[in-house]
Structures are given as structure tokens and as C-alpha cells.
Amino acid sequence: MKIFILEDEKTLGESMGEFLEDMGYEVTHMVNSESAFDAIYANAYDLLLLDVNVHGKLNGFELLSALRKEKIEVPAIFITSLNNIEDLTEGYSSGCCDYIRKPFELAELQFRVEQVIKTQCFSSSQSMIKLAFDYKYDTKKMQLTLNEEVILLSKTETKLLELLIKKRGSVVSYEMFWDEVWGEWIEPTNIRVQVGSLRKKLANDFIKNARGVGYSIDL
């Protein structure tokens, strides 16, 4: 399996590359976004790890958006020190699967990479996602349907559902909800209330409770 790394911090990029090679992956590492675009366009990679603020005319968000316009649907994870909700929204809108926030441990890198490979996350150009219990989610319209009927969801419920879909097959922890739905720490009780509200609109057991850890949906 081939992984492409765009990271202009030379030491970090080399450490990531060596770590992933020890795991058995074939790794390409570059520091410039324009060279990265050419390499990704010309080669078949299985996963992209993209820093956001990099050398070149394009930042990481712009690079991935450009690749998606060229119908290159390789799963991508952003590596960044950015942490506000606007940046998260821009990253997901450009077609990423996940974020790794700097600084991070290499063990987290391993976990994130394995989860993306396992769940086969959807990109922004993949419009309709088929889910368990015959539900379907339209990523462009941001609509959940059952038997062609739209299930009305609040803005927060939609964000919760999208995160569960991106991580389907694995547990979404409270920390992930804090980071990617609210962008800050909130009381776990509030998360449980919001997820409970969403669950009431869906079939029994569509959202599974991993007690004390988080929630999940099946592949």
C-alpha cells in the first residue's frame, strides 16, 4: 500500500515516513504543494497525508480541492496545527477523511491511518452513501433518507451523523465529537443529549452506544 506525505517540516516528514515504512507501507514524501499535485496526479496512491500550511502556491486545502476536481478520490488526512471549526469545515468540504492535530504521537498517526483504510471514508464527490437499515445519506444535499423520504435533522444532528458516517465501523469517542462537531470541550452529558435526540429519529440500534466511550454505526 502506497502513502503520500506532504509535510514541509523536514524532520517530522522523515519521522512519519520511516514510521510508516516500518509498518510495511511504501512512502513518498514531498515538501512543495505543486510538486505534490504533479506526483499524485501521475501516480496511484492509497492514502494522502497532507500538511495544510506548506511551500508552494497551494495550501493543503486548495491542493485537495484541486485533486478532487480532477476526479482523484484517494482518501486524505490533513496534518495541521489549525484547530477552529472554520478550518475543520473547510478541510472536510475539500474532501478529507480526518484530521491529525500537531503535535501528535506516532501511535496516533498509526491509529488514524488504519481507521481511514478500514472505514474507506467517503469524499466530497461521492454523493450517496448507503447505510444500514436501508438508510441513505446524500453528502451534497446533506440529507438522510429512508425509502426516499427525507428525515429532518437539525444542524448539530447532521454534523453528528456525518462524523459517525465518516467513522462507520469504529467508535467515535467523546473527544472526536468535541473536536469535530463543536470545536471545543463541552459536557459529555450534552453530547449524550444531542445523540439521544438523533437516535429518536432513527431505527433502533442504528446508532450503537459504546458505554463510557462513545457511539458507532455499522459499515
C-alpha positions as CSV (number, residue, x, y, z in Angstrom):
1,M,0.0,0.0,0.0
2,K,1.4,3.4,-1.1
3,I,1.1,6.5,1.1
4,F,2.0,10.0,0.0
5,I,3.1,12.6,2.6
6,L,3.1,16.4,2.0
7,E,4.9,17.9,5.0
8,D,7.4,20.8,4.8
9,E,8.8,20.2,8.3
10,K,11.6,18.0,7.2
11,T,12.3,16.2,10.4
12,L,8.6,15.5,11.0
13,G,8.1,14.3,7.5
14,E,11.0,12.0,7.7
15,S,9.9,10.6,11.0
16,M,6.4,9.9,9.7
17,G,7.9,8.3,6.6
18,E,10.2,6.0,8.5
19,F,7.5,5.0,10.9
20,L,5.1,4.1,8.2
21,E,7.7,2.2,6.2
22,D,8.4,0.2,9.3
23,M,4.7,-0.7,9.3
24,G,5.1,-2.0,5.8
25,Y,3.8,0.9,3.7
26,E,5.6,2.3,0.6
27,V,6.0,6.1,1.3
28,T,6.7,9.1,-0.9
29,H,7.5,12.4,1.0
30,M,7.5,15.9,-0.6
31,V,7.5,19.4,0.8
32,N,6.1,21.5,-2.1
33,S,2.4,21.5,-3.0
34,E,2.9,22.0,-6.7
35,S,5.3,19.0,-6.9
36,A,2.8,17.1,-4.8
37,F,0.0,17.8,-7.2
38,D,2.0,16.5,-10.1
39,A,3.1,13.4,-8.3
40,I,-0.4,12.5,-7.0
41,Y,-1.9,13.1,-10.4
42,A,0.7,10.9,-12.1
43,N,0.8,8.0,-9.6
44,A,-1.7,5.8,-7.8
45,Y,-1.5,6.3,-4.0
46,D,-3.8,4.6,-1.4
47,L,-3.7,7.4,1.1
48,L,-2.6,11.1,1.3
49,L,-1.3,12.8,4.4
50,L,-1.3,16.5,3.7
51,D,0.0,19.3,5.8
52,V,-2.1,22.5,5.4
53,N,0.5,25.3,5.5
54,V,3.1,24.2,3.1
55,H,5.6,25.6,0.5
56,G,4.0,26.3,-2.9
57,K,1.1,28.2,-4.4
58,L,-1.5,25.9,-2.9
59,N,-2.1,25.2,0.7
60,G,-3.2,21.7,1.7
61,F,-6.9,22.5,1.5
62,E,-6.5,24.0,-2.0
63,L,-4.4,21.1,-3.1
64,L,-7.0,18.5,-2.2
65,S,-9.8,20.6,-3.7
66,A,-7.9,20.7,-7.0
67,L,-7.3,16.9,-6.9
68,R,-11.0,16.3,-6.3
69,K,-11.9,18.4,-9.3
70,E,-9.6,16.1,-11.3
71,K,-11.7,13.1,-10.0
72,I,-8.8,11.9,-7.9
73,E,-10.6,10.3,-5.0
74,V,-7.7,9.0,-2.8
75,P,-8.6,9.2,0.9
76,A,-6.8,12.1,2.6
77,I,-5.9,13.1,6.2
78,F,-4.9,16.6,7.0
79,I,-2.0,17.2,9.4
80,T,-2.2,20.7,10.9
81,S,-2.0,22.9,13.9
82,L,-5.2,24.7,12.9
83,N,-8.0,23.9,15.3
84,N,-11.0,26.1,14.9
85,I,-14.3,24.9,13.5
86,E,-14.0,27.0,10.3
87,D,-10.8,25.2,9.4
88,L,-12.3,21.9,10.1
89,T,-15.3,22.7,7.9
90,E,-13.0,23.9,5.1
91,G,-11.0,20.7,5.4
92,Y,-14.0,18.4,5.2
93,S,-15.5,20.5,2.4
94,S,-12.4,20.0,0.3
95,G,-12.8,16.2,0.6
96,C,-10.7,14.9,3.6
97,C,-11.5,11.9,5.8
98,D,-9.8,13.0,9.0
99,Y,-7.5,15.4,10.8
100,I,-4.4,14.9,12.9
101,R,-3.5,17.9,15.0
102,K,0.1,18.9,15.7
103,P,1.8,18.0,17.9
104,F,0.9,14.3,17.8
105,E,2.4,10.9,18.8
106,L,3.3,8.5,16.0
107,A,0.9,6.0,17.7
108,E,-2.0,8.4,16.8
109,L,-0.8,8.5,13.2
110,Q,-0.9,4.7,13.1
111,F,-4.5,4.7,14.5
112,R,-5.7,7.4,12.1
113,V,-4.2,5.7,9.1
114,E,-5.6,2.3,10.0
115,Q,-9.1,3.7,10.7
116,V,-9.3,5.5,7.3
117,I,-8.1,2.4,5.5
118,K,-10.6,0.3,7.4
119,T,-13.6,2.5,7.0
120,Q,-13.0,3.6,3.4
121,C,-14.2,7.1,4.1
122,F,-16.3,9.0,1.6
123,S,-15.0,12.0,-0.3
124,S,-16.9,15.2,-1.2
125,S,-17.7,13.9,-4.7
126,Q,-19.3,10.7,-3.6
127,S,-22.8,11.9,-3.4
128,M,-24.9,9.0,-2.0
129,I,-23.8,6.7,0.9
130,K,-25.7,3.5,1.6
131,L,-26.1,2.8,5.3
132,A,-27.5,0.1,7.5
133,F,-31.3,-0.4,7.8
134,D,-31.7,0.9,4.2
135,Y,-30.8,4.5,5.1
136,K,-29.1,6.6,2.5
137,Y,-27.1,9.8,3.1
138,D,-26.6,12.4,0.3
139,T,-23.3,14.2,1.1
140,K,-24.1,17.1,-1.3
141,K,-27.6,17.8,-0.1
142,M,-26.7,16.8,3.5
143,Q,-29.9,14.8,3.6
144,L,-30.7,11.4,5.3
145,T,-33.4,9.4,3.6
146,L,-35.3,6.2,4.2
147,N,-37.4,4.8,1.4
148,E,-36.9,8.1,-0.5
149,E,-38.4,10.1,2.5
150,V,-36.2,12.8,3.9
151,I,-35.6,12.6,7.7
152,L,-35.4,16.2,9.1
153,L,-32.3,16.8,11.2
154,S,-31.1,19.8,13.0
155,K,-27.7,21.3,12.1
156,T,-26.0,19.7,15.1
157,E,-27.7,16.3,14.4
158,T,-26.4,16.5,10.8
159,K,-22.8,17.1,12.0
160,L,-23.1,14.2,14.4
161,L,-24.4,11.9,11.7
162,E,-21.7,12.9,9.2
163,L,-19.0,12.2,11.7
164,L,-20.5,8.8,12.5
165,I,-20.7,8.0,8.8
166,K,-17.0,9.0,8.2
167,K,-16.0,6.7,11.1
168,R,-18.5,4.0,10.4
169,G,-17.4,0.6,11.6
170,S,-15.4,2.1,14.5
171,V,-16.3,4.0,17.7
172,V,-16.5,7.8,17.7
173,S,-15.2,9.0,21.1
174,Y,-16.4,12.0,23.0
175,E,-13.0,13.6,22.2
176,M,-13.8,13.3,18.5
177,F,-17.2,14.8,18.9
178,W,-15.6,17.7,20.9
179,D,-13.0,18.4,18.2
180,E,-15.1,17.9,15.0
181,V,-18.6,18.9,15.9
182,W,-18.2,21.6,18.5
183,G,-14.6,22.6,18.1
184,E,-14.2,22.8,21.9
185,W,-14.8,20.8,25.0
186,I,-18.4,20.5,26.2
187,E,-20.0,18.4,28.9
188,P,-20.4,14.7,27.8
189,T,-24.0,14.9,29.1
190,N,-24.7,17.5,26.3
191,I,-23.3,15.1,23.7
192,R,-25.4,12.3,25.0
193,V,-28.5,14.5,24.8
194,Q,-27.8,15.5,21.2
195,V,-27.0,11.9,20.2
196,G,-30.2,10.8,22.0
197,S,-32.2,13.3,20.0
198,L,-30.7,12.0,16.8
199,R,-31.3,8.3,17.8
200,K,-35.1,9.0,18.4
201,K,-35.4,9.8,14.7
202,L,-33.7,6.6,13.5
203,A,-34.3,2.9,13.7
204,N,-33.4,1.1,17.0
205,D,-29.7,0.1,17.1
206,F,-28.8,2.3,14.0
207,I,-26.5,4.2,16.4
208,K,-24.8,1.9,18.9
209,N,-23.7,3.0,22.3
210,A,-20.2,2.1,23.5
211,R,-20.8,2.8,27.1
212,G,-18.4,5.4,28.6
213,V,-16.5,5.7,25.3
214,G,-18.7,7.0,22.5
215,Y,-21.0,5.8,19.7
216,S,-20.8,4.0,16.4
217,I,-22.8,2.9,13.3
218,D,-22.2,-0.3,11.3
219,L,-20.4,-0.4,8.0
